[in-house]
Amino acid sequence: MTAWTGHRFAIVLLNQPHPDSLTEIKMKTGLHLRIALGLIFAVAASACAEGNKPKVLFVGKQPDHPFGTHMYLHTCGMLAKCLARNGEIECVVSDGWPKDPGQLDGVDAIVVYTTPAAEFLFDAPHRGQVEGLLNKGVGLVTIHWASAVREQNLRRLGPIWLRYMGGTWVSNVGLHTGDSPLKQLAADHAICRGWQEYQLHDEYYLNPTITDKATPLLQVTAESQPVVVGWAFERPGGGRSFGTTLGHFYTNFQNEPFRRMIVNAILWSAKVDVPPHGADVNLPEEDLALPSRPKN
C-alpha cells in the first residue's frame, strides 16, 4: 500500500514517466515538494511584506486663510515627500475625507490639517469610518486648527474628541502671535528626536485642555505664560495620537527642526520606529517652496 500510494502521488504531482524504484519516487517527490513549498513561502513572504507596508492618509482642504498661512494641501504633500525618505511608506493626500473607501484600506495613521477636526471627523457622514479606523488602533495626528473643537460644540463633541486625542484647544478662545523658544517637555520621547530648542514665530492657541492621560511635549511662552502647544496620547484602545496647535505660518514647515518634529510624530503615531537622530526631512528647495500665489 505504501508503494502504491507513493507511486500514484508521483504520477499525479510530477507528471513524470514511471520511475524504476521506490527510492527514485521519494527523491523526485521530495524535490518537487521542496520547490513547491519554496514558491508558496516566497509568495506568502512577498504578500506579508506588502501588507506590512505602512500607509499614511493626509487629509487637507482648500485654502480659507491668507496665502502663506494654513496651506493645508500643499503642506500635506510636502510632508508626504518627507515620509518617503524614511522607508517604504505609502502616502495618500486627500482634499477632504476620501470619497473612495479603498483609500482607507490598510491605513496606519491619519494626518489632519484642516478646520477643527472634532467637527470635521465626528460631525460628518464619515464619522462611522473614522471611529472604525481609530478603534482598530489607527494613529491620529492633528496640526494647528485641526487640533481643536469649536466652543459651541464643546459639550456635545468634547468628550469623544478628548477620548481620541487626549487634549484640545477650544476654537477660538485665546490667540497670540509672536516669537518664543519652542521647548521640549519630554526630551526622551521619540517625537523629540533629532532637534533641539529653537526660536519660533507662530500663532499660539492659548488655554489648551490637556488631560492627565496625555503627555505634554511642546511648550512656548505667550503673553508671559507657558502654553502647551503639543502633546502625545497613547489611547486606551492601543492607538496613538499627537496634537499640535502650531503650524499657522508655512514658513515654519520650511524650518528643518519643525518639519522633523512633525514627521517624527507621524511615524510614531503610525507605530513606525523613529530613527535615533529623528526623521530624514531633507527635501530640495523646490519641494519646500510655496506654490505660485493664486491670481485674484
C-alpha positions in Angstrom: 0.0 0.0 0.0 2.8 2.4 0.8 4.5 1.8 -2.5 1.2 2.2 -4.4 0.4 5.5 -2.6 3.8 6.9 -3.4 3.6 5.7 -7.0 0.3 7.3 -7.5 1.3 10.6 -5.9 4.4 10.8 -8.0 2.3 10.4 -11.2 -0.3 13.0 -10.3 2.0 15.6 -8.9 5.1 15.3 -11.0 3.5 14.0 -14.2 6.7 12.1 -14.9 7.3 8.6 -16.5 7.1 5.6 -14.2 10.3 5.6 -12.1 12.3 2.5 -11.6 12.3 2.3 -7.8 10.6 3.5 -4.7 13.7 5.4 -3.8 13.5 7.4 -7.0 9.9 8.1 -6.4 10.7 9.5 -3.0 13.6 11.6 -4.3 11.6 13.2 -7.1 8.6 13.7 -5.0 10.6 15.3 -2.2 12.4 17.6 -4.7 9.2 18.8 -6.3 7.6 19.3 -2.9 10.5 21.4 -1.7 10.3 23.5 -4.9 6.5 23.9 -4.5 6.8 24.8 -0.8 9.6 27.3 -1.6 7.4 29.0 -4.1 4.5 29.1 -1.6 6.7 30.6 1.1 8.1 33.2 -1.3 4.7 34.3 -2.4 3.5 34.4 1.2 6.5 36.4 2.3 6.0 38.9 -0.5 2.3 39.3 0.4 3.2 39.8 4.0 5.8 42.4 3.2 3.4 44.3 1.0 0.7 44.0 3.7 3.1 45.4 6.3 4.0 48.5 4.3 3.0 51.4 6.4 0.3 53.7 5.0 -0.5 57.3 6.0 -3.6 59.2 4.9 -3.2 63.0 4.8 -6.4 65.0 4.8 -6.4 68.7 3.9 -8.8 71.1 2.4 -8.9 74.2 0.1 -7.5 77.5 1.4 -9.5 79.5 3.9 -6.8 81.9 5.2 -4.4 84.4 3.6 -1.8 83.0 1.3 1.2 81.6 3.2 -0.9 80.5 6.2 -3.0 77.4 6.7 -1.5 75.9 3.5 -3.4 72.7 4.1 -3.0 70.5 1.0 0.4 71.9 0.0 1.8 71.2 3.4 0.3 67.6 3.3 2.0 67.0 0.0 5.3 68.2 1.3 5.1 66.1 4.5 4.3 63.1 2.3 7.6 63.6 0.4 9.4 63.7 3.8 7.9 60.4 4.8 9.1 58.9 1.5 12.6 59.5 2.7 12.1 57.2 5.7 11.4 53.9 4.2 8.7 52.3 2.0 5.7 54.3 3.3 2.6 54.7 1.2 1.0 58.1 1.4 -2.4 59.3 0.2 -3.2 63.0 0.1 -6.9 63.8 0.1 -8.8 67.0 -0.4 -11.4 66.4 2.3 -12.3 63.0 3.6 -11.7 60.3 0.9 -14.7 59.6 -1.3 -13.2 56.3 -2.3 -13.3 53.9 0.7 -10.4 51.9 -0.9 -8.1 54.8 0.1 -8.8 53.8 3.7 -7.6 50.2 3.3 -4.6 49.4 5.3 -4.2 52.9 6.8 -1.9 53.1 9.8 -2.2 56.8 10.6 -4.3 59.7 9.6 -2.9 63.3 9.5 -5.5 66.0 9.5 -4.6 69.6 8.7 -8.0 71.4 8.2 -10.5 73.4 10.2 -11.3 72.0 13.7 -11.1 68.2 13.4 -13.6 67.4 16.1 -16.3 68.6 13.8 -14.5 67.5 10.6 -14.2 63.9 11.8 -17.1 63.4 14.2 -19.8 65.8 13.0 -19.9 64.4 9.4 -21.3 61.5 7.4 -17.9 59.7 7.6 -17.9 59.5 11.4 -18.5 55.8 11.3 -15.5 55.3 9.1 -13.4 57.4 11.4 -14.4 55.7 14.6 -13.9 52.3 12.9 -10.3 53.1 12.0 -9.4 54.7 15.3 -11.0 51.8 17.3 -8.7 49.5 15.4 -5.7 51.4 16.6 -5.0 53.7 13.6 -2.9 56.7 14.6 -4.2 60.3 14.5 -2.1 63.5 14.0 -3.8 66.9 14.0 -2.0 70.1 13.0 -2.8 73.6 14.2 -6.5 74.5 13.8 -7.3 70.8 13.3 -6.3 70.2 17.0 -9.5 72.0 18.1 -13.2 71.8 18.8 -15.5 74.7 18.3 -16.7 76.3 21.5 -20.4 75.9 20.6 -19.8 72.1 20.2 -17.6 71.5 23.2 -20.3 69.9 25.4 -21.6 67.7 22.6 -18.3 66.7 20.9 -15.7 67.4 23.6 -15.9 64.1 25.4 -15.5 61.9 22.3 -12.8 64.2 20.9 -10.8 64.1 24.1 -11.2 60.3 24.3 -9.4 60.0 21.0 -7.0 63.0 21.2 -6.2 63.4 24.9 -6.2 67.1 24.5 -7.6 70.0 22.5 -7.9 73.7 22.0 -11.3 75.4 22.1 -11.7 77.5 19.0 -11.4 80.4 19.1 -10.7 81.0 22.8 -7.4 82.9 23.1 -4.9 83.6 20.3 -1.4 85.2 20.4 1.1 85.7 17.5 4.7 86.2 18.4 8.2 84.8 19.0 9.0 82.2 21.6 11.5 79.4 22.2 10.0 76.0 21.4 10.8 73.9 24.4 10.8 70.1 24.8 8.9 69.0 27.9 9.8 65.3 27.4 13.2 65.2 25.6 13.3 61.4 25.7 10.1 61.0 23.7 10.6 59.7 20.1 8.8 62.8 18.7 11.6 65.0 20.2 14.5 63.1 18.5 16.9 65.0 16.3 16.0 68.5 17.1 16.7 70.9 20.0 15.0 74.0 21.4 14.9 76.9 18.9 13.2 80.2 18.4 9.8 80.0 16.8 7.4 82.6 15.3 3.8 81.3 15.1 0.2 81.9 16.1 -0.3 80.3 19.5 -3.6 78.9 20.8 -4.0 79.9 24.5 -5.6 77.9 27.3 -5.4 74.4 25.8 -7.1 71.4 27.6 -4.7 68.5 28.1 -6.0 65.5 30.0 -3.9 63.8 32.7 -3.6 60.7 30.4 -1.7 62.7 27.7 2.0 63.6 27.7 2.7 67.3 27.2 5.7 67.5 24.8 6.0 71.1 23.5 5.7 74.4 25.2 6.1 78.1 24.3 5.7 81.3 26.2 2.8 83.5 25.1 1.5 86.6 26.8 4.1 85.9 29.6 2.6 82.5 30.3 3.8 79.0 29.5 1.5 77.3 26.9 1.5 73.7 25.9 1.4 73.5 22.1 2.0 69.8 21.5 1.1 66.5 23.3 1.2 62.8 22.7 -1.5 60.4 23.7 -1.4 56.6 24.0 -5.1 55.7 23.6 -6.6 53.0 25.8 -7.6 51.0 22.7 -4.0 50.8 21.5 -3.8 53.7 19.1 -1.5 56.7 19.3 -2.5 60.4 18.8 -0.4 63.5 18.5 -1.8 67.0 18.5 0.0 70.3 18.0 -1.6 73.7 17.8 1.5 75.0 15.9 1.6 75.4 12.1 -0.1 78.6 11.2 2.7 80.0 9.0 4.0 77.8 6.2 7.5 79.2 6.9 7.6 77.0 10.0 7.3 73.9 7.9 10.3 75.1 5.9 12.3 75.0 9.1 14.1 71.7 9.4 13.6 71.2 13.2 9.9 72.0 13.0 9.5 69.7 10.0 11.4 66.9 11.8 9.2 67.2 14.8 6.0 66.8 12.7 7.3 63.8 10.7 8.6 62.2 13.9 5.1 62.5 15.2 3.6 60.9 12.1 6.0 58.0 12.2 5.3 57.5 16.0 1.6 57.6 15.5 1.8 55.0 12.7 3.9 52.8 15.0 6.9 53.1 12.7 10.3 53.3 14.5 11.5 56.9 14.6 15.3 56.9 13.8 17.6 57.7 16.8 18.5 61.1 15.3 15.0 61.8 14.1 13.3 61.5 10.7 15.0 62.4 7.5 13.3 65.5 6.3 15.9 66.9 3.9 14.0 68.0 0.8 15.2 70.1 -2.1 14.3 73.7 -2.1 11.7 73.3 -4.9 9.8 70.8 -2.7 9.8 73.2 0.2 8.9 76.3 -1.7 5.4 77.8 -1.6 3.3 77.2 -4.8 2.6 80.1 -7.1 0.3 82.7 -5.5 -3.2 82.3 -7.0 -4.4 85.2 -9.1 -7.3 87.1 -7.8 
